[in-house]
Amino acid sequence: MLPVTRTAWFRIGAGTVLLSALAIVTGMVVDAAIFAGFIPARLSGLDVQFIAVPTLLTTLTSTLVHGDFTHLSFNMLFLALTGRIIEQVLGRWGVATLYIFSAYVAAIAQWLVGQNDVAPMIGASGAVSGMIGALVIAYSTPRSVLVSRAANRWLNIVWIIATWTVLQWAMGFAMGLDGTNVAVAAHIGGFVAGMAAFWPLVKWKYRRA
């Protein structure tokens, strides 16, 4: 196993903790969210009258901003739990690619359900959901429900996605009353992205083996 300080997930987490904590401690979370958060309406063409990170880059910079230490702690805990395992399979570049890809898909998923939303989306939840999705697809074992192995694999994938979707919507409504305070679509999108990207990344890493 690579030393912790050399791992991609640790570096991603350390950078996220540093920048998020700085914004939280200085009381600049709102300003950071406006400057670096992902605002769906901007992707739809909204012309903003304030200084902000270029729209396409906010899919990444938004992962570096968190609302409070609880929000930050939960995301970093799951990043550490999944990152250590996934990186042993994919390596540093594989984990970095998976994280970035999941962040982008999560943002697009959130945009699809609210293209005119002006509230900034912040937090690494979408990208971390991708890490969780990769871990689940890597270590889940399809049950032999049907005769075809391929059909069993697809049934397993559908079941996993359905379970995650229901769980996220339930958590969204519980935490935000009406589900609008939690980026549910981003969590689902990131999770599916992680599931989809894991095996292609494995094949790419071991393409010359």
C-alpha positions in Angstrom: 0.0 0.0 0.0 1.2 3.5 -0.8 2.1 5.8 2.1 -1.0 7.8 3.0 0.6 11.2 2.1 1.2 9.9 -1.5 -2.3 8.8 -2.2 -4.7 10.7 -4.4 -7.6 10.4 -2.1 -5.6 11.8 0.8 -4.4 14.8 -1.2 -7.9 15.4 -2.5 -9.2 15.2 1.1 -6.5 17.4 2.5 -7.1 20.1 0.0 -10.8 20.0 0.5 -10.5 20.1 4.3 -8.1 23.1 4.1 -10.2 25.2 1.8 -13.5 24.3 3.4 -12.3 24.8 6.9 -10.9 28.2 5.9 -14.2 29.3 4.5 -16.1 28.0 7.6 -13.8 29.5 10.2 -13.7 32.9 8.5 -17.5 33.0 8.0 -17.0 33.2 4.2 -19.0 30.1 3.2 -21.7 32.1 1.4 -19.1 34.1 -0.5 -17.2 30.9 -1.3 -20.4 29.2 -2.5 -21.3 32.1 -4.8 -17.7 32.3 -6.1 -16.9 28.6 -6.5 -20.2 26.8 -6.2 -22.0 25.1 -9.1 -25.1 27.2 -10.1 -27.2 25.2 -12.5 -28.7 28.4 -14.1 -25.2 29.5 -15.1 -24.8 26.3 -17.2 -28.1 27.2 -18.8 -26.7 30.6 -19.9 -27.5 32.9 -16.9 -25.2 35.9 -17.1 -24.0 36.7 -13.6 -23.0 40.1 -12.4 -20.4 39.0 -9.9 -16.9 37.6 -10.0 -17.0 33.8 -10.1 -15.1 30.7 -11.2 -15.8 29.8 -14.9 -19.0 27.7 -15.0 -17.4 24.5 -16.2 -14.8 24.6 -13.5 -17.4 25.0 -10.8 -18.2 21.4 -11.1 -14.8 20.8 -9.4 -14.4 23.9 -7.2 -17.8 23.3 -5.7 -16.4 20.1 -4.1 -14.0 22.2 -2.2 -16.6 24.2 -0.3 -18.8 22.8 2.5 -21.5 24.4 4.6 -20.2 23.4 8.0 -17.9 21.0 9.7 -20.6 18.3 9.9 -21.1 18.4 6.1 -17.3 18.3 5.6 -16.7 15.5 8.1 -19.2 13.2 6.6 -17.9 13.6 3.1 -14.3 13.2 4.1 -15.0 10.2 6.2 -16.6 8.4 3.3 -13.8 9.6 1.0 -11.2 8.0 3.3 -13.2 4.8 3.8 -13.7 4.2 0.0 -10.5 5.9 -1.3 -8.1 3.6 0.5 -9.7 0.5 -1.0 -10.4 1.8 -4.5 -6.9 3.2 -4.9 -5.3 -0.2 -4.2 -7.1 -1.3 -7.4 -7.1 1.7 -9.6 -3.9 3.5 -8.5 -3.6 7.2 -7.9 -4.5 8.4 -11.4 -7.4 6.1 -11.5 -8.9 7.4 -8.3 -8.3 11.0 -9.4 -10.0 10.3 -12.7 -12.9 8.6 -11.0 -13.4 11.4 -8.6 -13.3 14.1 -11.2 -15.6 12.2 -13.6 -18.1 11.6 -10.8 -18.0 15.3 -9.8 -18.9 16.3 -13.4 -21.7 13.8 -13.8 -23.1 14.7 -10.4 -23.2 18.4 -11.5 -24.9 17.5 -14.8 -27.5 15.4 -13.0 -28.3 18.2 -10.7 -28.6 20.6 -13.7 -31.0 18.2 -15.4 -33.5 18.4 -12.6 -33.2 22.2 -12.0 -31.8 24.0 -15.0 -32.9 27.4 -13.8 -31.8 27.0 -10.1 -29.8 29.8 -8.9 -28.8 28.3 -5.5 -25.2 27.2 -5.5 -24.5 23.5 -5.1 -21.5 22.9 -2.8 -19.9 19.9 -1.2 -18.0 16.8 -2.4 -21.1 14.5 -2.0 -21.5 13.9 -5.7 -17.9 12.9 -6.2 -17.8 10.9 -3.0 -20.9 9.1 -4.1 -19.0 8.1 -7.2 -16.3 6.5 -5.0 -19.1 4.6 -3.1 -20.6 3.5 -6.4 -17.3 2.1 -7.6 -16.7 0.3 -4.3 -20.2 -1.3 -4.4 -19.9 -2.5 -8.0 -16.4 -3.8 -7.4 -17.3 -6.0 -4.4 -21.0 -6.8 -4.9 -21.8 -10.4 -6.0 -24.9 -10.9 -8.2 -27.3 -13.5 -7.0 -28.2 -16.3 -9.4 -31.8 -15.3 -9.9 -31.8 -15.9 -13.7 -30.2 -18.5 -15.9 -28.0 -15.9 -17.7 -25.0 -14.6 -15.9 -25.2 -11.3 -17.8 -28.8 -10.9 -16.9 -27.9 -11.5 -13.2 -25.2 -8.8 -13.4 -27.6 -6.3 -14.9 -30.3 -7.2 -12.4 -27.8 -6.6 -9.6 -26.9 -3.2 -11.1 -30.5 -2.1 -11.4 -31.2 -3.2 -7.8 -28.2 -1.3 -6.5 -29.1 1.9 -8.3 -32.8 1.6 -7.2 -31.8 1.1 -3.6 -29.3 4.0 -3.6 -31.9 6.2 -5.3 -34.6 5.5 -2.7 -32.1 6.0 0.1 -31.0 9.4 -1.3 -34.5 10.7 -1.8 -35.5 9.5 1.8 -32.4 11.3 3.2 -33.1 14.4 1.1 -36.6 14.7 2.4 -35.6 13.9 6.0 -32.8 16.5 6.0 -34.4 19.2 3.8 -38.1 18.6 4.6 -39.0 18.9 1.0 -35.8 17.5 -0.5 -34.6 20.8 -1.9 -31.8 21.5 0.5 -29.9 18.3 -0.5 -28.5 17.7 -3.9 -30.2 14.4 -4.3 -29.8 14.2 -8.1 -26.1 14.9 -7.8 -25.7 12.0 -5.3 -27.5 9.7 -7.6 -25.6 10.9 -10.7 -22.3 10.6 -9.0 -23.0 7.1 -7.7 -24.0 5.8 -11.2 -20.9 7.5 -12.7 -18.7 5.7 -10.2 -20.3 2.4 -11.0 -20.0 3.0 -14.8 -16.4 4.1 -14.7 -14.9 1.5 -12.3 -14.3 -1.4 -14.7 -13.2 0.7 -17.7 -10.6 2.3 -15.4 -9.5 -1.2 -14.2 -9.1 -2.4 -17.8 -7.2 0.7 -18.7 -4.8 0.4 -15.7 -4.0 -3.2 -16.5 -4.2 -2.9 -20.3 -0.6 -4.0 -20.7 -0.6 -6.7 -18.0 
